[in-house]
Amino acid sequence: MSPRSPILTVILVESEESIPSKIYVRNKLKTAKEIGIDVNVIEIPETIQEDELIDFIGAYNERLYLTDGLIVQLLYQNILTSIKF
């Protein structure tokens, strides 16, 4: 049995202005595939509350079998009010 490919998960908090974020994620997807990394993209609406997003990230991060790396991509104006991770 061969080892599985590494898995990168991208949590993309979307908004109407998130085109730069989508381009960034698309470039990460392309590069990851070129080097043999599987990628999961989870799109979350910008209406999510900060505490809900933090809970979602924490719950996902605790399930280490789901991913080997995690990127949270959101617009600068949507930056979390405090670092809680």
C-alpha positions as semicolon CSV with decimal commas, in nm:
position;residue;x (nm);y (nm);z (nm)
1;M;0,000;0,000;0,000
2;S;0,146;0,332;-0,101
3;P;0,128;0,631;0,132
4;R;-0,147;0,884;0,066
5;S;-0,078;1,225;-0,080
6;P;-0,062;1,519;0,159
7;I;-0,390;1,708;0,192
8;L;-0,422;2,087;0,208
9;T;-0,752;2,239;0,314
10;V;-0,841;2,595;0,221
11;I;-1,125;2,767;0,406
12;L;-1,235;3,052;0,181
13;V;-1,460;3,313;0,339
14;E;-1,635;3,459;0,037
15;S;-1,781;3,799;-0,032
16;E;-1,865;4,003;-0,337
17;E;-1,515;4,155;-0,321
18;S;-1,331;3,823;-0,280
19;I;-1,199;3,799;-0,638
20;P;-0,835;3,854;-0,524
21;S;-0,881;3,581;-0,262
22;K;-1,023;3,344;-0,524
23;I;-0,726;3,412;-0,753
24;Y;-0,486;3,346;-0,464
25;V;-0,661;3,018;-0,383
26;R;-0,673;2,915;-0,749
27;N;-0,296;2,967;-0,773
28;K;-0,242;2,759;-0,459
29;L;-0,459;2,482;-0,607
30;K;-0,259;2,481;-0,930
31;T;0,076;2,466;-0,751
32;A;-0,041;2,200;-0,506
33;K;-0,163;1,973;-0,786
34;E;0,166;2,018;-0,973
35;I;0,360;1,884;-0,673
36;G;0,118;1,607;-0,577
37;I;-0,080;1,764;-0,294
38;D;-0,454;1,703;-0,278
39;V;-0,658;2,014;-0,199
40;N;-1,000;2,060;-0,043
41;V;-1,163;2,402;-0,067
42;I;-1,442;2,486;0,175
43;E;-1,634;2,799;0,079
44;I;-1,805;2,983;0,364
45;P;-2,029;3,288;0,319
46;E;-1,906;3,619;0,458
47;T;-2,215;3,629;0,679
48;I;-2,057;3,378;0,916
49;Q;-2,001;3,519;1,264
50;E;-1,646;3,541;1,396
51;D;-1,706;3,294;1,678
52;E;-1,869;3,047;1,436
53;L;-1,569;3,067;1,204
54;I;-1,326;3,016;1,491
55;D;-1,527;2,715;1,612
56;F;-1,536;2,571;1,259
57;I;-1,160;2,611;1,216
58;G;-1,094;2,459;1,558
59;A;-1,320;2,160;1,494
60;Y;-1,165;2,098;1,155
61;N;-0,813;2,136;1,290
62;E;-0,881;1,875;1,560
63;R;-0,959;1,615;1,294
64;L;-0,602;1,571;1,179
65;Y;-0,697;1,280;0,954
66;L;-0,889;1,526;0,731
67;T;-0,596;1,749;0,643
68;D;-0,224;1,802;0,677
69;G;-0,235;2,178;0,631
70;L;-0,495;2,450;0,669
71;I;-0,523;2,793;0,507
72;V;-0,794;3,039;0,608
73;Q;-0,839;3,295;0,332
74;L;-1,049;3,604;0,393
75;L;-1,040;3,967;0,289
76;Y;-0,835;4,213;0,490
77;Q;-1,144;4,407;0,598
78;N;-1,289;4,083;0,736
79;I;-0,989;4,007;0,955
80;L;-1,085;3,860;1,287
81;T;-1,104;4,113;1,568
82;S;-0,865;3,915;1,783
83;I;-0,639;3,616;1,750
84;K;-0,799;3,329;1,941
85;F;-0,633;3,020;1,798
